[in-house]
Amino acid sequence: MNLKENAREHLLDAAINDIEENGIYWNGSISRSQRGHLLTLLEEHGYEISMNEVPPHWEHAFYTSAYSYDDVLELAQKRAEESDW
C-alpha cells in the first residue's frame, strides 16, 4: 500500500470528522512524507485546508479558513499546557 492509500485508509475519516466538527484536525504522528498525501485527499474531498507543523510539540494542524496561523499557534500552546508530554 502506498502512502496516499495508507492516508486514505487510516487518516482521512478522522481528519474529515474533526474538520467538520471543529474546523481543525491535529496529528502528532503523521510523517512529513504522508502529510502532503492527506492534504491532497482532503482537497479532493472539497476542503480548502491549510496545513502547518506547529510548536511546541510540532503537531501537524490541518485547518480551515476559520483559523489563522496565529490562532493555530495559540491553540497548540493551550494543547501543550493541557497535555502530559
Sine and cosine of phi, psi and omega as CSV:
sin_phi,cos_phi,sin_psi,cos_psi,sin_omega,cos_omega
0.00,0.00,0.77,-0.64,0.01,-1.00
-0.99,0.16,0.13,-0.99,-0.09,-1.00
-0.89,0.46,-0.60,0.80,0.00,-1.00
-0.92,0.40,-0.69,0.72,0.02,-1.00
-0.92,0.40,-0.58,0.81,0.06,-1.00
-0.89,0.46,-0.69,0.73,0.04,-1.00
-0.90,0.44,-0.64,0.77,0.02,-1.00
-0.88,0.47,-0.71,0.71,-0.08,-1.00
-0.96,0.27,-0.61,0.79,-0.17,-0.98
-0.95,-0.31,-0.30,0.95,-0.12,-0.99
-0.84,-0.55,-0.51,0.86,-0.19,-0.98
-0.87,0.49,-0.74,0.68,-0.04,-1.00
-0.88,0.48,-0.70,0.71,0.02,-1.00
-0.90,0.44,-0.65,0.76,0.01,-1.00
-0.89,0.45,-0.72,0.69,0.00,-1.00
-0.89,0.46,-0.69,0.72,0.01,-1.00
-0.86,0.51,-0.74,0.67,-0.01,-1.00
-0.91,0.41,-0.64,0.77,0.01,-1.00
-0.91,0.41,-0.66,0.76,0.04,-1.00
-0.90,0.43,-0.65,0.76,-0.05,-1.00
-0.99,0.17,-0.65,0.76,-0.18,-0.98
-0.83,-0.55,-0.20,0.98,-0.06,-1.00
0.98,0.19,0.10,1.00,-0.03,-1.00
-0.46,-0.89,0.60,-0.80,0.07,-1.00
-0.81,-0.58,0.81,-0.58,0.01,-1.00
-0.97,-0.23,0.67,-0.74,0.10,-1.00
-0.55,-0.84,0.90,-0.43,-0.02,-1.00
-1.00,-0.06,0.00,1.00,-0.08,-1.00
-0.83,-0.56,-0.05,1.00,0.00,-1.00
-0.93,0.38,0.63,-0.77,0.01,-1.00
-0.97,0.24,0.39,-0.92,0.03,-1.00
-0.90,0.44,-0.54,0.84,0.01,-1.00
-0.96,0.28,-0.45,0.89,-0.02,-1.00
-1.00,0.04,-0.40,0.92,-0.07,-1.00
-0.87,0.49,-0.59,0.80,0.02,-1.00
-0.91,0.42,-0.57,0.82,0.04,-1.00
-0.92,0.39,-0.66,0.75,0.04,-1.00
-0.90,0.43,-0.66,0.75,0.04,-1.00
-0.86,0.51,-0.70,0.72,0.04,-1.00
-0.88,0.48,-0.70,0.72,0.01,-1.00
-0.88,0.47,-0.67,0.74,0.03,-1.00
-0.89,0.46,-0.67,0.74,0.04,-1.00
-0.90,0.44,-0.62,0.78,0.04,-1.00
-0.90,0.44,-0.41,0.91,0.04,-1.00
-1.00,-0.04,0.18,0.98,0.13,-0.99
1.00,-0.03,0.16,0.99,0.00,-1.00
-1.00,-0.05,0.66,-0.75,0.14,-0.99
-0.99,-0.17,0.96,-0.29,-0.19,-0.98
-0.83,-0.56,0.66,-0.76,0.22,-0.97
-0.98,-0.20,0.45,-0.89,0.00,-1.00
-0.64,-0.77,0.73,-0.69,0.08,-1.00
-0.59,-0.81,0.45,-0.90,0.14,-0.99
-0.99,-0.17,0.91,-0.41,-0.20,-0.98
-0.90,-0.44,0.59,-0.81,0.06,-1.00
-0.96,0.27,0.23,-0.97,0.13,0.99
-1.00,0.02,-0.26,0.96,-0.01,-1.00
-0.99,-0.14,0.02,1.00,0.05,-1.00
0.84,0.55,0.70,0.71,0.13,-0.99
-0.97,0.23,0.47,-0.88,0.14,-0.99
-1.00,0.05,0.76,-0.65,0.06,-1.00
-0.90,-0.43,0.82,-0.57,0.07,-1.00
-0.94,-0.33,0.88,-0.47,-0.18,-0.98
-0.59,-0.80,0.41,-0.91,0.00,-1.00
-1.00,0.07,0.06,-1.00,0.00,-1.00
-0.94,0.34,-0.05,1.00,0.10,-0.99
-0.92,0.40,-0.31,0.95,-0.02,-1.00
-0.89,-0.46,0.61,-0.79,0.19,-0.98
-1.00,-0.08,0.20,-0.98,0.06,-1.00
-0.87,0.50,-0.64,0.77,0.03,-1.00
-0.89,0.46,-0.62,0.78,0.07,-1.00
-0.87,0.50,-0.70,0.71,-0.03,-1.00
-0.90,0.43,-0.66,0.75,0.06,-1.00
-0.87,0.49,-0.68,0.73,0.01,-1.00
-0.90,0.44,-0.69,0.72,0.04,-1.00
-0.90,0.45,-0.64,0.77,0.02,-1.00
-0.89,0.46,-0.64,0.77,0.03,-1.00
-0.90,0.43,-0.68,0.73,0.03,-1.00
-0.90,0.44,-0.65,0.76,0.03,-1.00
-0.88,0.48,-0.64,0.77,0.00,-1.00
-0.91,0.41,-0.66,0.76,0.00,-1.00
-0.91,0.42,-0.51,0.86,-0.04,-1.00
-1.00,-0.03,-0.09,1.00,-0.08,-1.00
-1.00,-0.08,0.17,-0.99,0.04,-1.00
-0.99,-0.12,0.18,0.98,-0.05,-1.00
-0.91,0.42,0.00,0.00,0.00,0.00
